[in-house]
Amino acid sequence: MRKIDKLFSEYGESHQNSLNKAIHFLAVPLIYFSIVGLVASIPADFLKGLVPTSMPELLPYAHFATLFSILILILFYMRLSLVITIGMAILSAVSIVGCHYIATFAPLWQVSLVIFIVSWIFQFYGHKVEGKKPSFLKDLQFLLVGPAWVMSFLFAKIGIKY
């Protein structure tokens, strides 16, 4: 059995209840998005100096969220599955661009914090209904497995094998 299948199987053990799964399908991507927003809100002006002057359109994306997303994609997801890595790269890119647009009309860190808190409240409610503790309390890597697990259901629905 591949490592990703073992991780998904273990993660899935505490996500059997249909309400808990439904909550996770919405809340996990929102938590991922909110973390991207919170990390993007950390001042990192020195990263803007790394953007080539010939590509000024990239300046709004020169922040820690972009840097950390690339590192997580390479160091974590790439070890598990190329297809999941591509999916997570798309989720990361959509999150980064979405955060950029939110930041044009509202304080990104505040919006992200509200999304983060509300999503976690729903997550913990889902686990209360499930009667099982969240997987990340056993192993922190499940914080990264969760978004990929949700993505695996989307892939299955559209016929993509991870």
Secondary structure, DSSP 8 states (H G I E B T S, - for coil): --HHHHHHHHHHTT--SHHHHHHHHHHHHHHHHHHHHHHHTS--HHHHTTS-TT-GGGGGG-SHHHHHHHHHIIIIIHHH-HHHHHHHHHHHHHHHHHHHHHHTTS-HHHHHHHHHHHHHHHHHHHHHHHTS--GGGT-TTHHHHHHHHHHHHHHHHHT---
